[in-house]
Amino acid sequence: MMQKYIKLFSLSAFLMLSVQSFAWEEMDNGLSGKVHVVTENFDQIDVNKADAKTFATLPGIGLKKAQAIVHYREAHGEFTDIEQLTKVKGISDKLLLKIKQKVAVY
């Protein structure tokens, strides 16, 4: 009879610890995912929200090109992908390659 209780207790303890470790794994994954998103967004400029002053911080983009980007966005609507920046006067394919990692469309 005592062995039956020991087996039952062992099984219960195993099940409880399994569920608890699974829950901790879920929490860790959720937390690291949130941290990843924050660091990814921190380094990139949203081309649909940035002002000319922000664009001017990019390499190869002076205030004049930055203002051209903002004017283009106001005239044609939000960008749907980064390659559309080449439609702005002064933004070449070469310049786009230079800034591509620093800008994003959100």
Long-range contacts (C-beta under 8 A, 24 or more apart in sequence): 41-104, 41-106, 43-102, 44-101, 44-102, 44-103, 44-104, 45-102, 45-103, 45-104, 46-103, 46-104, 46-105, 46-106, 47-73, 47-79, 47-82, 47-85, 47-103, 47-104, 47-105, 48-73, 48-78, 48-79, 48-105, 48-106, 49-106, 58-99, 58-102, 58-103, 59-98, 59-99, 59-102, 60-95, 60-98, 60-99, 61-95, 61-99, 64-90, 65-90, 65-91, 78-105, 79-105, 80-105, 81-105
